[in-house]
Amino acid sequence: MENIITPIEDYLSRYDLDIVFFGNTVGEYLLALILFIALAFIFKLIQWTILRKLAKLAQKTETDIDDTLIRIVKSLKPGFYLFIAFFFASQALTFTDIGTTVLNGILIAWVAFQAVIALQILIDYVIEKKFADLDGDGEPDNGIISFMSGLIKAALWIVAGLMVLSNLGVNVTGLMAGLGIGGLAIAFALQGIFADLFASFAIYLDKPFKVGDHIVVGEHRGTVEKIGIKSTRIRALQGEEIVISNQELTSARVHNFKKLEERRITTQFGVTYDTPQEKLEKIPDVIKEIVDAQQTTRFDRVYFTTFGDSALLFDLVYHIESDDYEEYLKAQQTMNFKIIEAFEKLGVEMAFPTQTIHLVKG
């Protein structure tokens, strides 16, 4: 800085600039003005040069970290480096203690603000990379990205605020102790809310479900519309909105149908006791042919298993190779119709609850 100021002072010494205003001569004001203009130009030139270099680097590389650096450099608005130029230029002037304190305070606060903005951009980049595809389904996890980003940014602003207050002479230790005691009291009063908050954090990280998934929780069934900090909102099949606390969701058994690829159907049917054995032995092969004939079904097994009170019972297991609920219902209906049709052709009667009473004359 002295290498810049000395030649300028030598030049201004040729003129009578000793008139004093507010503790500084006209020559000192002119010197500060020249320094301000020169430094503002230099800072702008440095920013432009860095952006140009980064732009060329971005064209040569496949990574997007250089794009993030460009965003960070662009976040330095003209107002910031103009104030930095003004601050350094003001070192050529004499200020009162109050004026010096105000300038230093503004400088610290503005530098802290710009540092937080730059860190926010970097944090967004890291979090988007970390949680871009946490499920492996090719879709970004916007919920957790927003949650994690907001949480870290809030912590950054708190730390930056404490640093600014500390540099301004505020007793941060006492302030933090007071906040700690107050925070403890608030934590006890709001322990239910904090439990839901940590539960939402667990949902975001563990990912038992996400927005758009069809889930069943207890007696409730519907599509997840929003995962909030305190509660999750589900749109029921009937149309109403169901609001469930996150703490309840993390302690409940959740059935998630989002990743369902096929449905396993287990059913039972019965035929009458007067069905001949030769027809009973044909039933498993007939059922297998029916299942194999359908495009969306896959046979598993069918066996005559039980002598029921009023029927000979068969257990049937097959799979419907579709995650669509409507397809599941249609395939199941088709199977039932086909079984009834096959039994009519085979001459086998479906059983229903009956009771035969034998009367013996004494």
Residue frames as qw, qx, qy, qz and C-alpha x, y, z in Angstrom:
[[0.000, 0.886, 0.465, 0.000, 0.00, 0.00, 0.00],
 [0.321, -0.766, 0.096, 0.548, 2.90, 2.41, 0.77],
 [0.420, -0.054, 0.589, 0.688, 4.25, 1.91, -2.78],
 [0.137, 0.653, 0.622, 0.410, 0.96, 3.32, -4.08],
 [0.227, -0.905, -0.330, 0.145, 0.45, 6.11, -1.54],
 [0.501, -0.526, 0.132, 0.674, 3.97, 7.65, -1.60],
 [0.313, 0.147, 0.487, 0.802, 4.06, 8.70, -5.33],
 [0.081, -0.746, -0.555, -0.360, 0.55, 10.13, -5.02],
 [0.423, -0.811, -0.224, 0.337, 1.52, 12.13, -1.93],
 [0.472, -0.278, 0.269, 0.792, 4.60, 13.50, -3.74],
 [0.168, 0.420, 0.555, 0.698, 2.41, 14.67, -6.63],
 [0.240, -0.823, -0.480, -0.189, -0.18, 16.32, -4.41],
 [0.533, -0.574, -0.166, 0.599, 2.52, 18.08, -2.36],
 [0.337, 0.176, 0.298, 0.876, 3.01, 20.52, -5.29],
 [0.210, -0.602, -0.398, -0.660, -0.38, 22.10, -4.50],
 [0.126, -0.231, 0.509, -0.820, -1.72, 23.96, -1.48],
 [0.632, -0.287, -0.596, -0.403, -4.10, 21.34, -0.20],
 [0.295, 0.046, -0.738, 0.605, -3.68, 21.95, 3.50],
 [0.474, -0.291, 0.035, -0.830, -7.21, 23.17, 4.17],
 [0.027, 0.015, -0.955, 0.295, -8.67, 20.95, 6.92],
 [0.642, -0.194, -0.196, -0.716, -12.22, 19.50, 6.95],
 [0.910, -0.292, -0.023, -0.293, -13.36, 17.13, 9.74],
 [0.701, -0.559, 0.428, 0.112, -9.81, 16.42, 10.82],
 [0.730, 0.082, 0.504, 0.455, -8.38, 15.73, 7.33],
 [0.013, -0.539, 0.264, 0.799, -6.88, 18.01, 4.71],
 [0.692, 0.562, -0.014, -0.453, -8.20, 18.37, 1.16],
 [0.316, 0.574, -0.738, -0.162, -5.07, 16.61, -0.07],
 [0.236, -0.139, 0.934, -0.231, -5.82, 13.61, 2.12],
 [0.643, 0.396, 0.452, -0.475, -9.38, 13.47, 0.81],
 [0.583, 0.644, -0.336, -0.363, -8.10, 13.60, -2.79],
 [0.076, 0.443, -0.893, 0.009, -5.59, 10.87, -1.99],
 [0.445, 0.084, 0.818, -0.355, -8.37, 8.68, -0.53],
 [0.667, 0.543, 0.155, -0.485, -10.57, 9.31, -3.59],
 [0.445, 0.614, -0.602, -0.252, -7.78, 8.35, -6.00],
 [0.111, -0.264, 0.945, -0.162, -7.06, 5.23, -3.97],
 [0.590, 0.259, 0.599, -0.475, -10.76, 4.33, -3.94],
 [0.673, 0.600, -0.121, -0.415, -11.08, 4.61, -7.73],
 [0.295, 0.563, -0.766, -0.095, -7.85, 2.69, -8.33],
 [0.239, -0.149, 0.919, -0.277, -8.71, -0.12, -5.92],
 [0.671, 0.360, 0.407, -0.504, -12.29, -0.43, -7.22],
 [0.619, 0.613, -0.365, -0.328, -10.91, -0.80, -10.75],
 [0.126, 0.456, -0.879, 0.062, -8.34, -3.37, -9.61],
 [0.445, 0.016, 0.801, -0.400, -10.92, -5.47, -7.72],
 [0.722, 0.487, 0.169, -0.461, -13.28, -5.43, -10.70],
 [0.478, 0.625, -0.583, -0.204, -10.42, -6.40, -13.01],
 [0.113, -0.313, 0.923, -0.194, -9.44, -9.28, -10.73],
 [0.612, 0.223, 0.616, -0.444, -13.02, -10.56, -10.63],
 [0.684, 0.606, -0.106, -0.392, -13.35, -10.31, -14.42],
 [0.282, 0.578, -0.762, -0.079, -10.01, -12.11, -14.92],
 [0.307, -0.147, 0.896, -0.285, -10.93, -14.94, -12.54],
 [0.687, 0.380, 0.417, -0.457, -14.34, -15.40, -14.19],
 [0.591, 0.645, -0.367, -0.317, -12.72, -15.49, -17.63],
 [0.093, 0.455, -0.884, 0.050, -10.18, -18.11, -16.51],
 [0.444, 0.038, 0.810, -0.381, -12.86, -20.24, -14.87],
 [0.703, 0.500, 0.128, -0.489, -15.12, -20.01, -17.94],
 [0.489, 0.584, -0.617, -0.198, -12.30, -21.34, -20.14],
 [0.090, -0.285, 0.926, -0.232, -11.60, -24.09, -17.61],
 [0.615, 0.197, 0.558, -0.521, -15.29, -25.08, -17.55],
 [0.710, 0.535, -0.201, -0.412, -15.25, -25.63, -21.32],
 [0.394, 0.510, -0.765, -0.008, -12.31, -28.05, -21.04],
 [0.062, -0.144, 0.911, -0.381, -13.47, -30.13, -18.06],
 [0.430, -0.327, -0.745, -0.393, -16.46, -32.41, -17.58],
 [0.330, -0.397, -0.692, 0.505, -16.81, -31.74, -13.85],
 [0.086, -0.799, -0.373, -0.463, -19.23, -29.05, -12.68],
 [0.559, -0.571, -0.285, 0.530, -17.13, -27.86, -9.72],
 [0.319, -0.006, 0.163, 0.933, -15.80, -25.03, -11.88],
 [0.180, -0.581, -0.489, -0.625, -19.39, -23.89, -12.50],
 [0.553, -0.707, -0.419, 0.135, -19.85, -23.75, -8.74],
 [0.520, -0.323, -0.045, 0.790, -16.69, -21.64, -8.39],
 [0.110, 0.331, 0.370, 0.861, -18.03, -19.27, -11.06],
 [0.382, -0.716, -0.494, -0.311, -21.24, -18.88, -9.05],
 [0.602, -0.585, -0.279, 0.467, -19.19, -18.10, -5.93],
 [0.383, -0.096, 0.135, 0.909, -17.12, -15.42, -7.71],
 [0.071, -0.472, -0.475, -0.739, -20.26, -13.93, -9.28],
 [0.447, -0.707, -0.545, 0.056, -21.82, -13.66, -5.82],
 [0.411, -0.400, -0.122, 0.810, -19.33, -10.86, -5.10],
 [0.241, 0.848, 0.446, 0.155, -21.52, -7.95, -6.17],
 [0.372, 0.598, -0.044, 0.708, -20.13, -4.47, -7.02],
 [0.420, -0.816, -0.003, -0.397, -21.34, -3.12, -3.69],
 [0.880, -0.436, 0.009, 0.191, -19.04, -5.48, -1.82],
 [0.740, 0.041, 0.066, 0.668, -15.77, -4.73, -3.57],
 [0.106, 0.745, 0.088, 0.653, -16.64, -1.03, -3.76],
 [0.583, -0.789, 0.015, -0.194, -16.93, -1.02, 0.03],
 [0.876, -0.237, 0.065, 0.416, -13.64, -2.96, 0.33],
 [0.507, 0.453, 0.091, 0.727, -12.01, -0.32, -1.89],
 [0.218, -0.824, -0.066, -0.518, -13.58, 2.43, 0.24],
 [0.784, -0.617, -0.026, 0.066, -12.34, 0.78, 3.46],
 [0.787, -0.065, 0.081, 0.608, -8.73, 0.56, 2.28],
 [0.282, 0.609, 0.138, 0.728, -8.88, 4.07, 0.83],
 [0.419, -0.839, -0.129, -0.323, -10.20, 5.37, 4.15],
 [0.822, -0.360, -0.127, 0.422, -6.97, 4.24, 5.82],
 [0.458, 0.321, 0.029, 0.829, -5.40, 7.39, 4.38],
 [0.246, -0.666, -0.114, -0.695, -7.83, 9.46, 6.49],
 [0.123, 0.072, -0.737, 0.661, -8.21, 10.05, 10.20],
 [0.497, -0.488, -0.516, -0.498, -11.52, 9.10, 11.80],
 [0.456, -0.509, 0.410, -0.604, -12.93, 9.35, 15.28],
 [0.177, -0.181, 0.948, -0.194, -13.06, 6.21, 17.39],
 [0.609, 0.349, 0.528, -0.479, -16.78, 5.86, 16.69],
 [0.599, 0.636, -0.246, -0.420, -16.22, 6.19, 12.94],
 [0.187, 0.475, -0.858, -0.063, -13.45, 3.60, 12.99],
 [0.366, 0.009, 0.865, -0.344, -15.62, 1.20, 15.00],
 [0.665, 0.484, 0.267, -0.502, -18.54, 1.63, 12.57],
 [0.509, 0.624, -0.505, -0.311, -16.31, 1.02, 9.53],
 [0.023, 0.339, -0.936, 0.090, -14.73, -2.05, 11.10],
 [0.502, 0.162, 0.717, -0.456, -18.13, -3.39, 12.11],
 [0.688, 0.555, 0.008, -0.468, -19.56, -2.96, 8.61],
 [0.359, 0.573, -0.715, -0.178, -16.48, -4.61, 7.12],
 [0.175, -0.183, 0.941, -0.225, -16.67, -7.62, 9.44],
 [0.597, 0.326, 0.547, -0.488, -20.41, -8.05, 8.92],
 [0.636, 0.617, -0.180, -0.427, -20.18, -7.76, 5.13],
 [0.237, 0.488, -0.836, -0.081, -17.22, -10.15, 4.87],
 [0.331, -0.018, 0.884, -0.330, -19.08, -12.64, 7.09],
 [0.654, 0.465, 0.284, -0.524, -22.18, -12.25, 4.90],
 [0.559, 0.615, -0.457, -0.318, -20.23, -12.90, 1.69],
 [0.015, 0.369, -0.925, 0.090, -18.42, -15.85, 3.29],
 [0.509, 0.161, 0.738, -0.413, -21.74, -17.44, 4.27],
 [0.673, 0.570, 0.003, -0.471, -23.16, -16.87, 0.76],
 [0.385, 0.572, -0.704, -0.171, -20.11, -18.54, -0.78],
 [0.158, -0.187, 0.939, -0.242, -20.31, -21.45, 1.66],
 [0.639, 0.309, 0.463, -0.530, -24.02, -21.85, 0.92],
 [0.653, 0.575, -0.320, -0.375, -23.30, -22.25, -2.78],
 [0.236, 0.449, -0.861, 0.044, -20.60, -24.80, -2.00],
 [0.377, -0.026, 0.810, -0.448, -22.86, -26.64, 0.46],
 [0.727, 0.408, 0.158, -0.529, -25.68, -26.83, -2.11],
 [0.551, 0.548, -0.590, -0.221, -23.23, -28.36, -4.58],
 [0.040, 0.312, -0.921, 0.228, -21.95, -30.96, -2.09],
 [0.502, 0.120, 0.669, -0.535, -25.42, -31.92, -0.82],
 [0.728, 0.466, -0.066, -0.499, -26.85, -32.22, -4.34],
 [0.460, 0.475, -0.745, -0.086, -23.97, -34.54, -5.23],
 [0.106, -0.208, 0.891, -0.389, -24.35, -36.54, -2.03],
 [0.408, 0.286, 0.744, -0.445, -28.12, -36.97, -2.11],
 [0.348, 0.327, -0.406, -0.779, -28.83, -36.60, -5.84],
 [0.754, 0.054, -0.510, -0.411, -29.89, -40.25, -6.19],
 [0.310, -0.426, 0.732, -0.432, -29.93, -41.79, -2.74],
 [0.804, 0.073, 0.447, -0.385, -32.47, -44.44, -3.73],
 [0.300, -0.212, 0.815, 0.449, -30.80, -45.41, -7.00],
 [0.462, 0.569, 0.674, -0.089, -34.02, -44.72, -8.87],
 [0.416, 0.331, 0.400, 0.747, -32.57, -41.98, -11.08],
 [0.129, -0.840, -0.335, -0.407, -34.60, -39.22, -9.40],
 [0.215, 0.404, -0.430, 0.779, -33.18, -36.46, -7.18],
 [0.425, -0.526, -0.690, 0.259, -34.18, -36.56, -3.53],
 [0.057, 0.624, 0.077, 0.776, -35.42, -32.97, -3.35],
 [0.613, -0.723, -0.221, -0.231, -36.85, -33.37, 0.14],
 [0.805, -0.427, -0.063, 0.408, -33.63, -34.35, 1.84],
 [0.508, 0.324, 0.083, 0.794, -31.63, -31.86, -0.26],
 [0.161, -0.730, -0.141, -0.649, -33.84, -29.02, 0.94],
 [0.729, -0.663, -0.158, -0.065, -33.86, -30.26, 4.54],
 [0.806, -0.214, -0.030, 0.551, -30.10, -30.77, 4.85],
 [0.374, 0.451, 0.109, 0.803, -29.30, -27.54, 3.04],
 [0.308, -0.776, -0.159, -0.527, -31.62, -25.51, 5.27],
 [0.797, -0.577, -0.133, 0.123, -30.26, -27.08, 8.44],
 [0.727, -0.068, 0.017, 0.683, -26.60, -26.43, 7.59],
 [0.195, 0.576, 0.161, 0.778, -27.30, -22.91, 6.33],
 [0.483, -0.803, -0.179, -0.299, -29.09, -22.03, 9.57],
 [0.806, -0.454, -0.040, 0.377, -26.07, -23.24, 11.54],
 [0.570, 0.255, 0.114, 0.773, -23.77, -21.16, 9.31],
 [0.061, -0.741, -0.169, -0.648, -25.75, -17.98, 9.89],
 [0.670, -0.730, -0.127, -0.039, -25.72, -18.56, 13.66],
 [0.789, -0.226, 0.040, 0.570, -21.94, -19.07, 13.68],
 [0.382, 0.452, 0.177, 0.786, -21.40, -16.03, 11.46],
 [0.289, -0.823, -0.198, -0.447, -23.59, -13.89, 13.70],
 [0.753, -0.626, -0.061, 0.191, -21.69, -14.95, 16.81],
 [0.701, 0.030, 0.102, 0.705, -18.36, -14.21, 15.10],
 [0.140, 0.656, 0.188, 0.717, -19.51, -10.73, 14.12],
 [0.509, -0.812, -0.136, -0.250, -20.76, -9.99, 17.64],
 [0.826, -0.389, -0.019, 0.408, -17.49, -11.30, 19.11],
 [0.553, 0.231, 0.131, 0.790, -15.43, -9.01, 16.86],
 [0.086, -0.722, -0.185, -0.661, -17.62, -6.07, 17.85],
 [0.052, 0.364, -0.587, 0.721, -16.75, -6.63, 21.51],
 [0.747, -0.325, -0.056, -0.577, -19.91, -8.42, 22.64],
 [0.309, -0.372, 0.836, -0.258, -19.41, -11.05, 25.35],
 [0.662, 0.124, -0.566, -0.475, -20.40, -14.06, 23.26],
 [0.318, 0.054, -0.907, 0.272, -19.59, -16.54, 26.04],
 [0.198, 0.176, 0.602, -0.754, -22.14, -15.00, 28.38],
 [0.568, 0.247, -0.168, -0.767, -24.63, -14.72, 25.54],
 [0.571, 0.143, -0.771, -0.245, -24.21, -18.38, 24.62],
 [0.131, -0.044, -0.872, 0.470, -24.56, -19.43, 28.25],
 [0.378, 0.232, 0.353, -0.824, -27.79, -17.48, 28.53],
 [0.632, 0.263, -0.405, -0.607, -29.06, -18.92, 25.28],
 [0.377, 0.133, -0.916, 0.028, -28.07, -22.39, 26.45],
 [0.103, 0.159, 0.772, -0.607, -30.15, -22.14, 29.62],
 [0.509, 0.343, 0.108, -0.782, -33.06, -20.64, 27.72],
 [0.536, 0.294, -0.656, -0.442, -32.69, -23.24, 25.00],
 [0.160, 0.028, -0.961, 0.223, -32.78, -26.04, 27.57],
 [0.312, 0.286, 0.579, -0.697, -36.04, -24.72, 29.00],
 [0.571, 0.402, -0.205, -0.686, -37.52, -24.40, 25.53],
 [0.362, 0.245, -0.876, -0.205, -36.34, -27.93, 24.67],
 [0.064, 0.139, 0.905, -0.396, -38.24, -29.36, 27.65],
 [0.424, 0.420, 0.331, -0.731, -41.35, -27.40, 26.70],
 [0.641, 0.529, -0.233, -0.505, -41.16, -28.43, 23.05],
 [0.348, -0.352, 0.864, 0.097, -39.83, -31.97, 23.42],
 [0.670, 0.398, 0.611, -0.137, -42.74, -33.36, 21.36],
 [0.491, 0.846, -0.057, -0.197, -41.94, -31.04, 18.47],
 [0.024, -0.717, 0.683, 0.138, -38.23, -31.89, 18.68],
 [0.590, -0.058, 0.805, -0.024, -39.09, -35.60, 18.65],
 [0.673, 0.631, 0.372, -0.100, -41.00, -35.06, 15.40],
 [0.233, 0.892, -0.337, -0.189, -38.11, -32.99, 14.05],
 [0.234, -0.507, 0.822, 0.111, -35.58, -35.76, 14.64],
 [0.662, 0.242, 0.703, -0.094, -38.09, -38.28, 13.29],
 [0.578, 0.793, 0.076, -0.177, -38.33, -36.28, 10.06],
 [0.033, 0.771, -0.618, -0.151, -34.53, -36.28, 9.92],
 [0.491, -0.174, 0.853, 0.004, -34.59, -40.08, 10.26],
 [0.685, 0.540, 0.462, -0.157, -37.18, -40.34, 7.46],
 [0.390, 0.868, -0.234, -0.201, -35.04, -38.23, 5.14],
 [0.061, -0.635, 0.766, 0.079, -31.94, -40.33, 5.79],
 [0.464, -0.058, 0.880, -0.086, -33.42, -43.82, 6.07],
 [0.373, 0.236, -0.474, -0.762, -35.91, -43.21, 3.21],
 [0.346, 0.181, 0.902, -0.185, -38.68, -45.71, 4.16],
 [0.373, 0.697, 0.597, 0.135, -40.82, -43.71, 1.74],
 [0.208, -0.209, 0.127, 0.947, -40.73, -40.46, -0.19],
 [0.411, 0.465, 0.148, -0.770, -43.16, -38.06, -1.86],
 [0.563, 0.348, -0.491, -0.566, -45.26, -39.88, -4.44],
 [0.172, 0.113, -0.976, 0.066, -45.05, -43.33, -2.77],
 [0.698, -0.334, -0.298, -0.559, -48.23, -45.28, -2.03],
 [0.175, 0.239, -0.829, 0.474, -48.05, -46.48, 1.59],
 [0.662, -0.513, -0.451, -0.309, -50.18, -48.16, 4.24],
 [0.125, 0.306, -0.633, 0.700, -49.74, -47.13, 7.88],
 [0.266, 0.139, 0.744, -0.597, -52.00, -49.00, 10.27],
 [0.401, 0.562, 0.709, -0.143, -55.54, -48.49, 9.00],
 [0.234, 0.834, -0.028, -0.498, -54.55, -45.60, 6.72],
 [0.665, 0.154, 0.548, 0.483, -53.71, -45.98, 3.04],
 [0.304, 0.926, 0.161, -0.158, -52.76, -43.28, 0.53],
 [0.691, 0.483, 0.007, 0.537, -50.12, -41.42, -1.47],
 [0.499, -0.526, -0.154, 0.671, -47.44, -39.34, 0.30],
 [0.303, 0.873, 0.256, 0.284, -47.84, -35.69, -0.72],
 [0.103, 0.824, -0.297, 0.472, -45.49, -33.88, 1.67],
 [0.770, -0.268, -0.421, 0.397, -42.90, -34.80, 4.30],
 [0.074, -0.894, 0.047, -0.440, -42.70, -31.87, 6.68],
 [0.171, 0.486, -0.650, 0.559, -40.62, -31.13, 9.76],
 [0.415, -0.184, 0.617, -0.643, -43.38, -32.14, 12.19],
 [0.704, 0.228, 0.582, -0.339, -45.79, -34.27, 10.15],
 [0.112, -0.095, 0.799, 0.584, -46.31, -36.12, 6.89],
 [0.562, 0.346, 0.181, -0.729, -49.38, -35.57, 4.72],
 [0.218, 0.022, 0.936, 0.274, -50.99, -38.49, 2.88],
 [0.515, 0.154, -0.199, -0.819, -53.75, -38.27, 0.26],
 [0.519, 0.033, 0.817, -0.250, -56.16, -41.13, 0.97],
 [0.143, 0.169, 0.845, 0.486, -57.88, -43.14, -1.76],
 [0.046, 0.725, 0.680, -0.096, -61.19, -41.55, -0.75],
 [0.268, 0.746, 0.195, 0.577, -59.70, -38.09, -1.40],
 [0.417, -0.904, -0.031, -0.091, -59.23, -36.73, 2.12],
 [0.373, 0.648, -0.514, 0.421, -55.86, -35.63, 3.49],
 [0.844, -0.473, -0.236, 0.093, -54.40, -37.62, 6.38],
 [0.111, 0.801, -0.423, 0.408, -51.85, -35.89, 8.63],
 [0.917, -0.302, -0.223, 0.134, -49.59, -38.23, 10.64],
 [0.295, -0.892, 0.340, 0.041, -46.83, -37.09, 13.01],
 [0.547, 0.595, -0.587, 0.046, -43.33, -38.11, 11.94],
 [0.233, -0.421, 0.788, -0.383, -42.67, -39.66, 15.35],
 [0.791, 0.102, 0.444, -0.408, -45.65, -41.99, 14.85],
 [0.783, 0.551, -0.220, -0.186, -44.45, -42.91, 11.35],
 [0.298, 0.603, -0.720, 0.172, -40.96, -43.89, 12.52],
 [0.310, -0.234, 0.824, -0.413, -42.39, -46.18, 15.21],
 [0.781, 0.258, 0.308, -0.478, -45.14, -47.74, 13.04],
 [0.555, 0.007, 0.757, 0.345, -45.01, -50.54, 10.50],
 [0.363, 0.638, -0.123, -0.668, -45.17, -48.93, 7.04],
 [0.696, 0.253, 0.635, 0.221, -46.10, -50.86, 3.89],
 [0.103, 0.660, -0.290, -0.686, -44.56, -49.14, 0.86],
 [0.762, 0.392, 0.516, -0.007, -45.99, -50.21, -2.51],
 [0.242, 0.853, -0.259, -0.382, -43.76, -47.92, -4.61],
 [0.074, 0.558, -0.795, -0.227, -41.18, -50.61, -5.38],
 [0.723, 0.101, 0.635, -0.253, -43.70, -53.40, -5.70],
 [0.133, 0.374, -0.712, -0.579, -42.94, -55.38, -8.88],
 [0.493, -0.134, -0.762, -0.398, -45.46, -58.19, -8.53],
 [0.572, -0.336, 0.325, -0.674, -48.21, -59.39, -6.20],
 [0.174, 0.082, -0.980, 0.055, -48.41, -62.83, -4.60],
 [0.656, -0.200, -0.093, -0.722, -51.96, -64.13, -4.36],
 [0.074, 0.051, -0.970, 0.227, -52.85, -66.84, -1.86],
 [0.614, -0.077, -0.032, -0.785, -56.42, -68.10, -2.01],
 [0.207, -0.025, 0.961, -0.181, -58.48, -71.14, -1.13],
 [0.622, 0.056, -0.261, -0.736, -61.48, -72.80, -2.78],
 [0.401, -0.103, 0.867, -0.277, -63.51, -75.87, -2.01],
 [0.497, 0.033, -0.645, -0.579, -65.47, -78.51, -3.88],
 [0.788, -0.287, 0.080, -0.539, -68.26, -80.75, -2.60],
 [0.467, -0.400, 0.777, -0.134, -67.59, -84.02, -0.79],
 [0.819, 0.276, 0.482, -0.144, -69.41, -86.01, -3.47],
 [0.416, 0.774, -0.397, -0.265, -66.80, -85.08, -6.10],
 [0.993, 0.077, -0.023, 0.091, -65.26, -88.27, -7.54],
 [0.627, -0.581, 0.294, 0.428, -61.56, -88.85, -6.83],
 [0.636, 0.249, 0.447, 0.578, -60.67, -88.92, -10.53],
 [0.151, 0.864, 0.252, 0.408, -62.02, -85.39, -10.91],
 [0.484, -0.862, 0.063, 0.138, -60.29, -84.26, -7.73],
 [0.717, -0.274, 0.360, 0.531, -56.96, -85.41, -9.17],
 [0.480, 0.531, 0.402, 0.571, -57.57, -83.39, -12.36],
 [0.122, -0.960, -0.252, 0.028, -58.23, -80.12, -10.52],
 [0.464, -0.674, 0.223, 0.530, -54.54, -79.13, -9.89],
 [0.464, 0.046, 0.579, 0.669, -53.63, -79.59, -13.58],
 [0.151, 0.762, 0.546, 0.313, -56.71, -77.64, -14.69],
 [0.262, -0.931, -0.118, 0.226, -55.87, -74.73, -12.34],
 [0.520, -0.438, 0.379, 0.629, -52.24, -74.70, -13.50],
 [0.390, 0.361, 0.606, 0.593, -53.35, -74.49, -17.15],
 [0.015, -0.906, -0.407, -0.115, -55.65, -71.57, -16.31],
 [0.381, -0.831, 0.085, 0.395, -52.88, -69.62, -14.54],
 [0.520, -0.223, 0.516, 0.643, -50.30, -70.31, -17.28],
 [0.355, 0.577, 0.607, 0.414, -52.75, -69.17, -19.97],
 [0.062, -0.969, -0.223, 0.086, -52.91, -65.62, -18.54],
 [0.552, 0.644, -0.136, 0.512, -50.31, -63.08, -19.69],
 [0.076, -0.730, 0.326, -0.597, -49.85, -61.36, -16.33],
 [0.785, -0.487, 0.242, -0.295, -49.97, -64.38, -13.99],
 [0.396, 0.476, -0.779, 0.099, -47.30, -66.91, -12.96],
 [0.869, -0.312, -0.312, -0.224, -48.19, -70.23, -11.37],
 [0.127, -0.610, 0.683, -0.382, -46.67, -71.21, -8.03],
 [0.088, 0.032, -0.987, 0.127, -48.58, -74.16, -6.59],
 [0.668, -0.191, -0.052, -0.717, -52.00, -75.70, -5.93],
 [0.228, 0.103, -0.952, 0.176, -52.72, -78.64, -3.59],
 [0.666, -0.482, -0.419, -0.386, -55.65, -80.44, -2.04],
 [0.199, 0.417, -0.609, 0.645, -54.89, -79.67, 1.60],
 [0.219, -0.075, 0.636, -0.736, -57.86, -79.91, 3.94],
 [0.234, -0.435, -0.845, -0.205, -61.03, -81.85, 4.69],
 [0.141, -0.212, 0.184, -0.949, -63.22, -78.94, 5.65],
 [0.365, 0.171, 0.688, -0.604, -66.55, -79.02, 7.51],
 [0.639, 0.544, 0.407, -0.362, -68.51, -78.78, 4.27],
 [0.613, 0.758, -0.184, -0.123, -65.89, -78.90, 1.49],
 [0.870, -0.057, 0.151, 0.467, -62.72, -80.46, 0.19],
 [0.030, -0.967, 0.052, 0.247, -60.31, -77.48, 0.27],
 [0.775, 0.328, 0.097, 0.532, -57.55, -76.61, -2.19],
 [0.288, -0.800, 0.053, 0.524, -54.85, -73.96, -1.56],
 [0.648, 0.609, 0.241, 0.388, -53.80, -71.94, -4.63],
 [0.336, -0.739, 0.118, 0.571, -50.77, -69.63, -4.87],
 [0.621, 0.500, 0.341, 0.498, -49.89, -67.59, -7.97],
 [0.313, -0.455, -0.001, 0.833, -48.23, -64.28, -8.84],
 [0.386, 0.860, 0.332, 0.046, -49.54, -61.27, -10.76],
 [0.631, -0.063, 0.141, 0.760, -46.58, -59.70, -12.57],
 [0.097, 0.674, 0.242, 0.691, -47.67, -56.07, -12.28],
 [0.254, -0.157, -0.515, 0.803, -47.46, -53.33, -9.65],
 [0.284, -0.200, -0.201, -0.916, -50.69, -51.72, -10.84],
 [0.323, 0.072, 0.743, -0.582, -53.59, -52.20, -8.43],
 [0.679, 0.366, 0.021, -0.636, -56.21, -52.15, -11.22],
 [0.554, 0.392, -0.703, -0.214, -54.29, -54.84, -13.12],
 [0.010, -0.157, 0.913, -0.377, -54.17, -56.89, -9.95],
 [0.521, 0.218, 0.514, -0.646, -57.96, -56.73, -9.54],
 [0.686, 0.440, -0.258, -0.519, -58.62, -57.51, -13.21],
 [0.396, 0.360, -0.844, -0.035, -56.25, -60.51, -13.21],
 [0.174, -0.036, 0.861, -0.476, -57.78, -61.88, -10.01],
 [0.624, 0.320, 0.268, -0.661, -61.29, -61.49, -11.43],
 [0.624, 0.448, -0.517, -0.378, -60.31, -63.23, -14.67],
 [0.167, 0.258, -0.936, 0.173, -58.81, -66.11, -12.70],
 [0.388, 0.114, 0.702, -0.587, -62.01, -66.56, -10.70],
 [0.690, 0.413, -0.023, -0.594, -64.18, -66.56, -13.83],
 [0.510, 0.444, -0.709, -0.201, -61.89, -69.08, -15.54],
 [0.049, -0.157, 0.929, -0.331, -61.95, -71.42, -12.52],
 [0.563, 0.257, 0.489, -0.614, -65.76, -71.36, -12.41],
 [0.669, 0.496, -0.284, -0.474, -65.91, -71.99, -16.16],
 [0.335, 0.389, -0.858, -0.020, -63.44, -74.92, -15.95],
 [0.247, -0.028, 0.857, -0.452, -65.33, -76.51, -13.05],
 [0.672, 0.355, 0.211, -0.615, -68.60, -76.32, -15.01],
 [0.633, 0.481, -0.527, -0.299, -66.95, -78.15, -17.94],
 [0.212, 0.310, -0.903, 0.208, -65.38, -80.70, -15.61],
 [0.654, -0.403, -0.538, -0.348, -68.64, -81.29, -13.77],
 [0.473, -0.145, -0.604, 0.625, -67.30, -80.23, -10.39],
 [0.263, -0.839, -0.367, -0.305, -69.48, -78.26, -8.00],
 [0.165, 0.455, -0.415, 0.771, -68.07, -75.43, -5.86],
 [0.433, -0.408, -0.758, 0.267, -68.87, -76.06, -2.22],
 [0.197, -0.564, 0.073, -0.798, -70.81, -73.78, 0.07],
 [0.146, -0.194, 0.769, -0.592, -71.61, -74.17, 3.78],
 [0.714, -0.173, -0.419, -0.533, -74.14, -76.99, 4.14],
 [0.289, -0.290, 0.799, -0.440, -75.16, -79.41, 6.84],
 [0.616, -0.038, -0.675, -0.405, -76.60, -82.90, 6.27],
 [0.486, -0.290, 0.580, -0.586, -78.76, -84.39, 9.05],
 [0.446, 0.034, -0.868, -0.215, -79.22, -88.18, 9.10],
 [0.622, -0.268, 0.287, -0.677, -82.35, -89.33, 10.92],
 [0.286, 0.110, -0.952, -0.005, -82.48, -92.89, 12.22],
 [0.694, -0.367, -0.197, -0.587, -85.83, -94.44, 13.23],
 [0.149, -0.383, 0.817, -0.405, -85.70, -96.14, 16.53]]
